[in-house]
Amino acid sequence: MLKTVKLFVGLLLICCLQTSYAALQLELTQGIDRAIPIAVVAFAGQNDESNNIADIIQADLKYSGRFKLLDTQQANQQPHTVAEVNYGYWRNQGADNLVIGSVTPLTGGRFKVNFVLLDAINADPAGQHVLLQQEFTTEREGLRRLAHHISDLIYQKLTGVRGVFSTKIAYVLVKRWPNRAPEYRLEVADMDGYNPRSVLVSNSPIMSPAWAADGRQIAYVSFENRRSGIYISDIATGSRRLVSSFPGINGAPAFSPNGRQLAMVLSKEDKPKIYVKDLVGGGVRQLTDGWSIDTEPRWSPDGNAIIFTSDRGGSPQIYRTELATGSTTRLTYNGSYNARASYTPDGNGLAMIHREDGQYYIALQDITSGRVTLLSTTGYDQSPSIAPNGSMVIYATQAGGRPMLGISSTDGRVKIRLPARDGDVQEPAWSPFLG
Amino acid sequence: MQQTYKRPFIFSIVLHVLIIVLFITQLNFTGRVSAPAAVANTQPIKAVAVNSSKVAAQVAKLKAEQQAKEQAELKRQQQLAEQAAAAKRQRELEQQRVAQLKAEATKLRLQQAAQAKAEAQKLAKIKAQQVAEQKRLSDLAKQQQAVKQKQQQEAELALQQKQLAEQQRKAAEEDNLLQQQLAAEQQQLDHDKLQAQQAALAKYGDMIRNAIQQQWIVPENMAKDIACRLLIQVGPGGVVLDVKLVQSSGNPILDRSAMAAVRKASPLPVPTDESLFNELREINLLVRPEGITGG
């Protein structure tokens, strides 16, 4: 995404010409908005196709949109140690940075993993190009997780922002069979869709999974006994509890940032309205009223307000209600349909569903300017959930008529689909930072 | 003039007639008065007793009466003669008077003529005066004209002198200006050379900056008020020999991105002219993220 081109107005000062070798003064204020070119060389000692660390790092960095991954498979040079690196070669390949490493099997099925992040362009005064160098030991099963961890380290080192490659996603997987009732699963997987694990398997529909801020619990809606109820499951133990089962709708749970409250939608007083339940004390407080349908509550990052979708203005739009005062303001004005919004972690943007020409897209609205940027392209996109560092949005989309998950970088530069699963994937929810 | 004469003439005629009539009338009166006196005198003679003495006295008386009569007659004649003489005198007087009048008229006429003459003379004199005045005026005008002409001439002369001075001054000035111009041209030549060099430097500065700009991937989430300073050593052909971080922005990501941009831009566009290139051997680069251009 290209930002506004501003004319360069920097000063150009020429020093005294009489003095020879006086330095020319230049000022640089504009640059390019481009992904950082990086080469990740296959780690030494790795033939494992499924847990190839270099492949995982490459995929992670690529998803983020911030990096341009160079093809290293065809490279003439395959260095694994710092001493083997020819910087000129990688510079010529167009790499700004280089990732090398090795996996060494240890006794007892463990592995020693070494990785180095190198600046292919700059060297420190001592002539060193190394930016990061670390050694790990792990089980075979931990190699993938370790790869994500290395991606996080690289991401943070090169962008200054914490990586989200070790975070997880929750979603609902629906398996349908010709002669059987469909099966509903609440699953948690790595953010790239790998390592799925079922938190709940049910014959009743499951909806609206939501992460607790500590990443240990997930709230969701289950229609067991043909009645909606809001449950909270502990991911590690699988234990769960029912927190809301009022007559009518019990829907759209959302944990407060401090984890002590749960916003939800109840229709116990006729129209669906936003309520806040105190998870410690158990009390339920009605936040909105009136004849409109109010739904999909999400908390502001500071926990002082709740945003929600309401048709009170005639069409679905996003509103914000202050918890302290109850005062409500409308946040979206662009288009006739904006729904299921959530704040970006910095509170400066809204990720939401935005309808344009009858198609539904994932969009990002800048809070200050009100400008709306589309992040998805299919037109059937739903349920956006933003990564805890704000760099990516995961959402439900369709490919070839099948529901699956898509990820877009919030700069709009990268759009990917997660590997298809055996079933329909719905309502993804991105976890907070874990650990 | 005729009128003036006419009136006294008529007056004189009437006066004469009046005098003559008066004269005749007086004569008649005298006759009448004498007659009754004679009658009265005869009356006492009728008395009868006459005495010699008385006669003698009578005779004497008669004689005396006669004498008185004669004397009266004489006296009357004398009176008449006196009257005639008086009339004659009167007439003469009148004649004198007429003559006098005539003379007066003549005198008047003469006077008038003299007056007219005087008047004419006066007029002539005035005229002469006027002429003289005119002449004086015209002389004066001429004089003034002359003065004016003189002044004009003088002014013209002054102007000419001034112009001449001005011309001389101008000439001097032009000469001076020419000298200055020559000097300025020389200076301009030097300046032009300097400017051309500066322009060339500015051009290469722009090109170098553009080259680096095209390589600078601006890191995201950078604070707006940070900047770093780099010192770039440029070798022949624009090869970046070294990039030193003179002043860190405090953000290593920004520092590295800037240094990488400079190195990736190598070789930088530099002039082949050695003196110009010498000015580009060292470049101070201030990197201050403000925005992003297309790329």
Interface residues (C-beta under 8 A of the other chain):
Chain A: L2 K3 T4 V5 K6 F8 G10 L12 I14 L17 S20 Y21 A22 A23 L24 Q25 L26 E27 L28 T29 Q30 G31 I32 D33 R34 A35 I36 R66 R91 D96 D119 I121 N122 L158 T159 G160 V161 D411
Chain B: L194 Q197 Q198 L201 A202 G205 D206 I208 R209 I212 Q213 Q214 Q215 W216 I217 V218 P219 E220 N221 L231 V243 N251 I253 R256 S257 A258 M259 A260 A261 R263 K264 N278 E279 L280 R281 E282 I283 N284 L285 L286 V287 R288 P289 E290 G291 I292 T293 G294 G295
